Amino acid sequence: MAKNLFLLLVFFILSNLSVSAQNIEITNSIVVGGVTSNSARFWVRTSSQALVNIQLSTDLAFTNTILGSEILTTTESGNSGIIQVAGLEPNTKYYYRAISGSNIIDNIERSFNTFPEDGTSSTFSFAFGSCQQSGNFLPSNTNEQSVFNEIIKYDVKFFLQLGDWGYPDTTDFTPLTNNYFAADYGLVQESYWSKFNKEYPIDKLLSKMPVDYIYDDHDYMNNNSSALTSSFYIPYKPNILSTDFVKMEINNPAGARENSIRGYKENMPGYRLENESRGIFHKFSYGNVDFFALDLRAQKSSALNAFVKNESTNLWEFNPPAGHTIIGRDETVGEGESQLNWFLNSLKNSTAEWKFIMSSVPFNIGQRAALDMGLFLQNVVISIEGAPEGTTAIAASFELADGWSGFPEDSKTILDFIKDNNLKNIIVLSGDQHNSAIDDGANAGLPEIMAGNLDITNSKTVTLFESFGLSIWNKGGHGLTTNEFNDAFGKVTVFGSDSVKLSLIDEFGTLFAEHTLKSEKVTSVARNNLNNDFYLEQNYPNPFNPSTTIRYSIPKDISNEFQEVKLIISDILGREVAILVNQKQRAGSYQVEWNASTMPSGVYFYRLSFADFLETKKMILLR
């Protein structure tokens, strides 16, 4: 009798699941990630609790199918979950759909390609970008010109989202209130449901390719947030007599950091996290290419702690304390191996031909000159796109300090490590600044392509740098090779072991910047000892008063050990005002100081020439 009752109960449950499955719907985009040569992971969300699986096939008719590991979506998870699929073939296109029992609950055509086997050299492209207005910011463009629809037109194998995928913190109103979306795990979950909103144009992209993602400040905790605090300041003068600024650090709510990491792990179908205690950093490979995804929030020191008020001058100075870190060292929050040690060891041990660093903020060490300029002009009211009237130059310094330029100990450690270990073919992918540009490494320290305005108002930051004579992105971008400031993305093409092409493309399909890097010639361009190349650095400091230093290097010449070298200063009208070098010099690195104590404030140019090489840069003398 008991056995019959049990069978009836099982039959009743199965019958109800079968009936309910007919009413189950997929409420959000299905997201595929964590792709390898033989596996993939899928995030799904259903309209109510259900048993759900992913069905795959190499043809649209689904004549031969592969199933994933079925999951039960529950109320606790918002009826969402991640499905694992294994046993796939390398470098193969698969169509997939969601099913519940025998019922197909997703009728949209969806597909992706598995990756080649590790170590396989191939030609392929991928796209990336950051900063898009989903969730609490309404999308600015939902028509067919959407930047996401433009990406689909290219044969890219996957998409990398480098942070600010939505702005869930915009409802918090900190520091006026003590609200933090990350303090409530339910709101963290909702931020992912917002990212994967079917009504947002990225839905179509997600149906065509895998995605990998790292959060930045707004989708981690708050604007300019660090591991344990959020930084706030008033960047404008409350009244014309004020010469001070309000700067504060507010402790993040208990558990908020852990909620952000947990939310990523449970709602992003990505790769294995290397050390969840320290953050979401991870690594994956596509054939002969390695990708290192960094977490630059969950280990980060407070950026504003690097600024100290000089009580005698009443001016802010940039003086980061020892161990001031954006990537995370042994002393930072968490247990086990630090992100810095993991990253350096992984770079050194990588046998891949190309290595890409996924950085949510710009690495470009040339931005330190802009940070210093903001300090120099800190009480001067300047015009910054989108900033309140009366904003002073110190605001630029505070904002730039949120990126790698505010953490010189970390960037120096990494560049020195790369140089000391003779590591090659390392390229940075970055975002955050709401515009896009490329540098070959001469200013950035490593070759870098920044694409930070997928779907958000362009900040025109690069244009602002240029207006002050800071040319720190030398291969084009917004305000450099185009005067249009449309939404844009980065496209990277790897040509096997030969070369990599970096491209910036806007939402209308216009290619506005491009640069190709050849294999074995890509390394750290902190050129202290690179005597086989020529290079003219940006003067430092810039602006300056009254002295500045100019560094350059002279290449080897097998036909003539010495070369005639000239370094000449001219004013804005082209008149020579100083000759710093006019002599024969051996191959090597040099630095020259110019004392402009007798010169008026203004813009000056310095020109280096020898053999067939000629380069000119701009600098500013401010008194």
Sequence and secondary structure as in RCSB ss.txt:
>XXXX:A:sequence
MAKNLFLLLVFFILSNLSVSAQNIEITNSIVVGGVTSNSARFWVRTSSQALVNIQLSTDLAFTNTILGSEILTTT
ESGNSGIIQVAGLEPNTKYYYRAISGSNIIDNIERSFNTFPEDGTSSTFSFAFGSCQQSGNFLPSNTNEQSVFNE
IIKYDVKFFLQLGDWGYPDTTDFTPLTNNYFAADYGLVQESYWSKFNKEYPIDKLLSKMPVDYIYDDHDYMNNNS
SALTSSFYIPYKPNILSTDFVKMEINNPAGARENSIRGYKENMPGYRLENESRGIFHKFSYGNVDFFALDLRAQK
SSALNAFVKNESTNLWEFNPPAGHTIIGRDETVGEGESQLNWFLNSLKNSTAEWKFIMSSVPFNIGQRAALDMGL
FLQNVVISIEGAPEGTTAIAASFELADGWSGFPEDSKTILDFIKDNNLKNIIVLSGDQHNSAIDDGANAGLPEIM
AGNLDITNSKTVTLFESFGLSIWNKGGHGLTTNEFNDAFGKVTVFGSDSVKLSLIDEFGTLFAEHTLKSEKVTSV
ARNNLNNDFYLEQNYPNPFNPSTTIRYSIPKDISNEFQEVKLIISDILGREVAILVNQKQRAGSYQVEWNASTMP
SGVYFYRLSFADFLETKKMILLR
>XXXX:A:secstr
 HHHHHHHHHHHHHHHHHHHHTT  B S  EEE   SS EEEEEEBSSSEEEEEEEESSTT SS EE   EEE T
TTTSEEEEEE    TT EEEEEEEETTEE   S EEEE    TT   EEEEEEE  B  TTS  S  STT HHHH
HHTS EEEEEE S BS GGGGT TTTS   GGGSHHHHHHHHHHHT TTSTHHHHHTTS EEE   HHHHTSTTB
 SSEEEEEE B SSTT    EEEEEE  TTHHHHHHHHHHHH      S TTT S EEEEETTEEEEE  SSTT 
  GGGGEEEETTTTEEEE   TT  SS  TTSSSSSS HHHHHHHHHHH   SEEEEEESS   TTHHHHHHHHH
HTTTSB   TT  TTBBTHHHHHHHTTSGGG HHHHHHHHHHHHHTT   EEEEE  SSSEEEE STTTSS EEE
E  SBS    HHHHHHHTT    TT BBTTTBS    EEEEEEEETTTEEEEEEEETTS EEEEEEEETTS    
  TT TTS EE   BSSSBSSEEEEEEEE   TT SEEEEEEEEEETTS EEEEEEEEEEESEEEEEEEE TTS 
SEEEEEEEEETTEEEEEEEEE  
